[in-house]
């Protein structure tokens, strides 16, 4: 029987369980003696028994001492047994188990959030959102054809793993060493430019016989909160049509053409999303687009057949997180309203709220980005609201060497929008409590 395994030597649990059991016997005996002194018909029998086993402790004061001593032994024994179990499960940090219990108890009841996009921006958002819920689905673009992902795609015929890897790492319940390992990029030899995480996904693809199964396998290894899904399992190529009528194929080629992009599309057109993605959207409390490259990360996902229609028909609130800076070759001169307009023209009514950064950007960062051709996106609140989308301006810049959204501020803002649209008062109170709790940490 499995229960007998608790009595195997070396577990350092048996002695404390025995102490707790002994304490329970002593406490019950003391209680019996105390009751016997108050109940006439049983007094003689129990007191005779008590004097035989406990001697002077069979008196009422002694019985009280037995009860106290027994309860103390029970509490001490159980605490030491629990301590042994905790430090066996988490020898380096016993408090880690408390975090696990919190995650399973509270985060599993968190709001259902679907995030759609790719690149670095999506992983930034996921790092913030995972503090409030485990019910996360990341639907990630698979149109990438550059760098390590493009090479693996060409050499092995697999879907590009780079953006998937970033999202897996962002959602992983892992130590920082594991993150550093998966993000490690070789700098010499035939593997130069490849990240270890990409190679692991490629290896898992061979072992499991499919890309989706590979992502699931890596997710289990990393104890990912939620799920990461490719937007489609078809090998697609991203195309762009420009203002001069030219058409360019290849995500990595699109920003370099130098003309204004009019629309993007996928080849082949008959590419479909995973059933899990459509189910997650149908059950979601919120669907979040971005942050990320407008034409090469977000819109490629929305071009997968049926995905935009599923978002439009979902009862979830639809949120677009606009980039803080323009992207050279993609959104030169774009305001926040231009970003929203491009999404609506490609995918229909898939945005209810547009989150935009409103605030100063440090001069040194502005100057650095200007040398690359990028400037701050003009908030353009009126332009957004003309499109029948509500603008949600806030200061969302993360302090650092690059211009990125602060994951915690962005996640809290999204949670507040979800709260505003929820009808159940109890769920509103629960989410507000979690937000305030995380703000104090």
C-alpha positions in Angstrom: 0.0 0.0 0.0 1.2 3.5 -0.8 0.4 4.7 2.7 3.2 2.4 4.0 5.8 4.5 2.1 5.3 7.2 4.7 7.1 4.8 7.1 10.1 4.2 5.0 13.4 5.1 6.8 15.1 8.5 6.2 12.0 10.6 5.5 12.2 12.3 8.9 8.5 12.4 9.1 7.6 9.3 11.2 9.0 10.5 14.5 7.0 13.7 14.3 3.8 11.9 13.3 4.4 9.5 16.2 4.9 12.5 18.6 1.6 14.1 17.3 -0.2 10.8 17.8 1.2 10.3 21.3 0.2 13.9 22.1 -3.4 13.2 20.9 -3.6 10.1 23.2 -2.3 12.1 26.2 -4.7 15.0 25.5 -7.7 12.6 25.2 -6.6 10.9 28.4 -6.5 14.2 30.2 -9.9 15.2 28.9 -11.3 11.9 30.1 -9.9 12.3 33.6 -11.2 15.9 33.7 -14.7 14.7 32.6 -14.6 11.8 35.1 -14.2 14.2 38.0 -17.4 16.0 36.9 -19.6 12.9 36.0 -20.5 10.9 39.2 -21.3 7.5 37.7 -18.0 7.2 35.8 -15.9 8.9 38.4 -14.7 5.9 40.4 -13.8 3.7 37.4 -11.9 6.4 35.4 -10.1 7.8 38.5 -9.0 4.3 39.4 -7.6 3.9 35.9 -6.1 7.3 35.9 -4.3 6.9 39.2 -2.9 3.6 37.9 -1.4 5.2 34.8 -0.9 8.8 35.7 -0.6 8.8 39.5 -0.8 12.4 40.9 -1.7 13.8 37.4 -5.1 12.1 37.6 -6.4 15.0 39.7 -8.3 17.8 37.9 -5.2 20.1 37.9 -3.1 17.3 36.6 -5.7 16.4 33.9 -5.5 20.0 32.7 -1.7 19.7 32.5 -2.1 16.5 30.5 -4.5 18.2 28.0 -2.1 21.2 27.6 1.0 18.9 27.2 -0.8 16.6 24.7 -2.0 19.5 22.6 1.5 21.0 22.6 2.9 17.7 21.4 0.3 17.5 18.6 1.0 21.0 17.4 4.8 20.6 17.6 4.8 17.2 15.9 2.6 18.3 13.0 4.6 21.5 12.5 7.9 19.5 12.4 6.4 16.9 10.0 5.1 19.7 7.8 8.5 21.4 7.9 10.2 18.2 6.9 7.8 17.8 3.9 8.2 21.4 2.8 12.0 21.4 2.9 12.1 18.1 1.1 10.0 19.6 -1.7 11.9 22.9 -1.7 15.2 22.4 0.0 16.6 25.8 -1.0 13.6 27.9 0.0 10.8 26.4 2.1 8.7 29.5 1.4 8.6 28.5 -2.2 5.8 26.0 -1.4 3.6 28.9 -0.1 4.0 30.5 -3.6 3.0 27.2 -5.2 -0.1 27.0 -3.0 -1.0 30.6 -3.7 -0.6 30.1 -7.4 -2.8 27.0 -7.5 -5.5 28.4 -5.1 -5.9 31.9 -6.4 -4.3 32.3 -9.8 -6.3 29.3 -11.1 -9.5 31.4 -10.4 -8.1 34.5 -12.2 -9.6 36.0 -15.3 -9.3 34.2 -18.7 -7.0 36.3 -20.9 -6.0 35.7 -24.5 -3.0 37.6 -25.8 -2.2 37.8 -29.5 0.9 38.9 -31.2 4.6 38.1 -31.3 8.1 39.4 -30.7 9.5 41.0 -27.5 6.4 43.1 -26.8 4.1 40.1 -26.2 6.5 38.4 -23.7 6.7 41.7 -21.7 3.0 41.7 -21.3 2.9 38.0 -20.3 5.4 38.6 -17.5 3.0 41.1 -15.9 -0.3 39.2 -16.5 0.9 35.9 -15.1 1.0 37.5 -11.6 -2.8 37.7 -11.6 -4.0 34.6 -13.4 -3.0 31.2 -14.7 -5.8 31.3 -17.2 -3.6 32.7 -20.0 -3.5 31.7 -23.7 -0.8 33.3 -25.9 -1.5 33.0 -29.6 1.8 33.7 -31.3 2.7 34.6 -34.9 4.5 31.9 -37.0 5.4 34.2 -39.9 9.0 34.9 -38.8 11.6 34.0 -41.3 14.7 35.7 -40.0 17.6 34.9 -37.6 17.8 31.6 -35.8 14.1 30.9 -36.4 14.4 31.4 -40.2 17.4 29.2 -40.4 15.7 26.3 -38.5 12.6 26.8 -40.6 14.6 26.5 -43.8 16.9 23.6 -42.6 14.4 21.5 -40.7 11.0 22.6 -42.2 9.6 23.4 -38.8 7.6 26.4 -37.8 9.7 29.3 -36.5 10.3 28.8 -32.7 11.7 32.2 -31.6 8.6 34.1 -30.6 7.1 30.9 -29.1 10.3 30.5 -27.0 10.1 34.0 -25.7 6.5 33.5 -24.6 7.2 30.1 -23.0 10.1 31.7 -21.0 7.9 34.7 -20.0 5.1 32.4 -18.7 7.4 29.8 -17.1 7.4 29.2 -13.3 11.1 28.9 -13.4 14.4 30.0 -11.8 16.4 32.7 -13.6 19.1 30.1 -14.5 16.6 28.2 -16.6 15.6 31.5 -18.4 19.3 32.3 -19.1 19.8 28.8 -20.4 16.9 28.8 -22.9 17.8 32.3 -24.1 21.5 31.5 -24.4 22.7 32.3 -28.0 25.7 30.6 -29.4 28.3 33.0 -30.8 30.7 30.7 -32.7 30.8 27.7 -35.0 27.9 26.2 -37.0 25.5 27.0 -34.1 26.4 30.7 -34.2 23.2 32.8 -33.9 21.0 29.9 -32.7 19.5 30.1 -29.2 19.4 27.0 -27.1 15.7 27.3 -26.6 15.1 27.2 -30.3 17.2 24.1 -30.6 15.3 22.4 -27.8 12.0 23.1 -29.5 13.3 21.7 -32.7 14.5 18.6 -30.9 11.2 18.2 -29.2 9.5 18.6 -32.6 11.4 15.5 -33.8 10.7 13.5 -30.6 7.0 14.2 -30.4 6.3 14.3 -34.2 4.7 17.7 -34.3 5.3 21.4 -33.5 2.2 21.8 -31.3 3.2 18.7 -29.3 6.7 20.1 -29.0 5.4 23.3 -27.5 3.3 21.4 -25.1 6.3 19.3 -24.0 8.5 22.3 -23.3 5.5 23.9 -21.5 5.4 20.9 -19.1 9.2 21.1 -18.5 9.0 24.8 -17.7 5.7 24.5 -15.7 4.2 27.2 -17.9 1.2 29.1 -16.5 -1.5 28.9 -19.1 -0.8 27.8 -22.7 1.2 29.0 -25.7 -0.3 28.2 -29.1 1.0 28.9 -32.6 -1.5 31.0 -34.6 -1.6 28.3 -37.2 0.2 25.0 -37.9 0.6 25.9 -41.6 3.9 27.0 -42.9 2.9 30.5 -43.9 4.7 33.4 -45.6 3.8 37.0 -44.9 3.3 39.3 -47.8 2.9 43.1 -47.9 1.4 45.4 -50.5 2.8 49.0 -50.6 1.6 52.4 -51.7 3.3 52.0 -55.1 1.6 48.7 -55.8 4.6 46.6 -55.1 4.3 43.3 -53.2 7.1 41.9 -51.0 7.1 38.5 -49.3 9.0 37.5 -46.1 8.6 39.1 -42.7 12.2 40.0 -42.5 12.1 41.8 -45.9 9.0 43.9 -45.3 10.4 46.7 -43.2 13.3 47.3 -45.6 11.4 48.2 -48.7 10.9 51.8 -47.7 7.4 52.5 -48.8 4.1 52.9 -46.9 2.4 49.5 -46.2 -1.2 49.4 -47.4 -2.0 45.9 -46.3 -0.5 42.5 -45.3 -1.7 39.0 -46.1 -0.6 35.4 -45.7 0.3 32.8 -48.2 -1.3 30.3 -48.4 -4.6 32.0 -47.5 -6.2 28.8 -46.4 -4.5 28.6 -43.0 -6.6 27.9 -40.0 -6.1 28.4 -36.2 -6.0 25.6 -33.7 -9.3 24.6 -32.1 -7.8 25.4 -28.7 -7.2 29.0 -29.8 -10.8 29.4 -30.9 -12.1 27.9 -27.7 -9.9 30.2 -25.6 -11.2 33.2 -27.4 -14.8 32.1 -27.0 -14.4 31.7 -23.2 -12.1 34.7 -22.6 -12.8 37.7 -20.3 -10.4 39.8 -22.4 -8.6 39.5 -25.7 -5.4 41.6 -25.9 -3.6 42.5 -29.1 0.0 43.5 -28.7 2.2 45.2 -27.9 4.3 44.3 -30.8 5.1 45.1 -34.4 1.8 46.1 -36.1 2.4 44.6 -39.6 4.8 41.8 -38.8 3.6 40.4 -35.4 -0.1 41.4 -34.7 -1.8 41.5 -38.1 -0.3 38.2 -39.3 -2.2 36.5 -36.5 -5.4 38.2 -37.4 -5.0 37.1 -41.1 -5.4 33.5 -40.0 -8.8 32.4 -41.3 -11.5 32.6 -38.7 -9.4 34.2 -35.9 -10.5 37.8 -36.3 -14.2 36.6 -36.7 -13.9 34.6 -33.5 -12.5 37.7 -31.7 -15.3 40.0 -33.0 -18.0 37.5 -31.9 -16.5 36.8 -28.5 -18.1 38.3 -25.4 -14.7 39.3 -24.2 -13.5 42.9 -24.1 -11.0 43.6 -26.9 -7.9 45.6 -26.0 -5.2 46.8 -28.2 -1.9 47.8 -26.6 -0.2 50.4 -28.9 3.6 50.6 -29.3 5.3 53.5 -27.6 7.7 54.1 -30.5 7.1 53.9 -34.3 9.0 51.2 -36.2 11.1 52.1 -39.2 9.8 50.6 -42.4 6.5 49.7 -40.8 4.8 52.5 -39.0 6.8 55.6 -39.9 4.8 58.7 -39.0 1.9 56.7 -37.5 -0.2 58.0 -34.7 -1.9 55.8 -32.2 -5.1 56.3 -34.3 -3.3 55.1 -37.4 -2.3 51.9 -35.6 -5.9 51.3 -34.5 -7.2 52.1 -38.0 -4.9 49.6 -39.6 -6.1 46.8 -37.3 -9.8 47.7 -38.0 -9.3 47.9 -41.7 -7.6 44.5 -41.8 -9.7 42.5 -39.2 -12.9 44.4 -38.6 -14.3 45.3 -35.1 -11.7 43.6 -32.9 -10.8 46.5 -30.7 -12.9 48.1 -27.9 -10.1 49.8 -26.0 -6.7 51.1 -27.1 -4.1 51.4 -24.4 -1.6 54.2 -25.2 1.4 55.6 -23.5 1.1 59.2 -22.5 4.1 60.7 -21.0 7.6 61.9 -21.6 10.4 59.7 -22.8 13.9 60.4 -21.5 15.9 62.6 -23.9 18.8 60.1 -24.2 16.4 57.3 -25.3 14.6 59.6 -27.7 17.9 60.6 -29.4 19.1 57.0 -29.6 15.9 55.9 -31.3 15.9 58.9 -33.6 19.2 57.7 -35.1 17.4 54.5 -36.0 14.4 56.4 -37.5 12.0 55.8 -34.7 10.0 58.5 -32.8 7.4 58.4 -30.1 3.9 57.5 -31.2 1.6 60.5 -30.9 -1.2 59.5 -28.5 -3.9 61.0 -30.8 -6.9 60.3 -28.5 -9.4 62.1 -30.8 -8.3 60.0 -33.7 -8.8 56.8 -31.8 -12.3 57.8 -30.5 -13.4 58.7 -34.1 -13.0 55.0 -34.8 -15.5 54.2 -32.0 -12.7 52.9 -29.8 -12.1 54.1 -26.3 -8.6 55.5 -25.6 -7.0 54.5 -22.3 -3.9 56.8 -21.8 -1.5 56.1 -19.0 2.2 56.4 -18.2 3.4 52.9 -19.1 7.2 53.4 -19.8 9.5 51.0 -18.1 12.7 52.5 -16.7 15.7 51.0 -18.5 18.0 51.3 -21.5 15.3 50.5 -24.1 11.7 51.9 -24.6 9.4 49.2 -23.4 6.1 48.9 -21.5 6.3 48.3 -17.8 4.9 44.8 -17.5 3.3 45.4 -14.0 1.7 48.7 -14.9 0.4 47.3 -18.1 -1.0 44.2 -16.5 -2.7 46.2 -13.8 -4.3 48.5 -16.3 -5.7 45.5 -18.3 -7.0 43.9 -15.1 -8.8 47.2 -14.2 -10.5 47.2 -17.6 -11.6 43.6 -17.0 -13.0 44.6 -13.6 -14.9 47.6 -15.1 -16.6 45.2 -17.5 -17.4 42.4 -15.1 -20.9 42.1 -13.7 -20.2 39.9 -10.7 -19.4 42.1 -7.7 -17.6 39.3 -5.8 -15.2 38.8 -8.7 -14.5 42.5 -8.9 -13.6 42.6 -5.3 -11.3 39.6 -5.6 -9.5 41.1 -8.6 -9.1 44.5 -6.9 -7.6 42.7 -3.9 -5.1 40.9 -6.1 -4.1 44.1 -7.9 -3.6 46.0 -4.6 -1.6 43.1 -3.2 0.8 43.1 -6.2 1.2 46.8 -6.0 2.4 46.6 -2.4 5.0 43.9 -3.3 
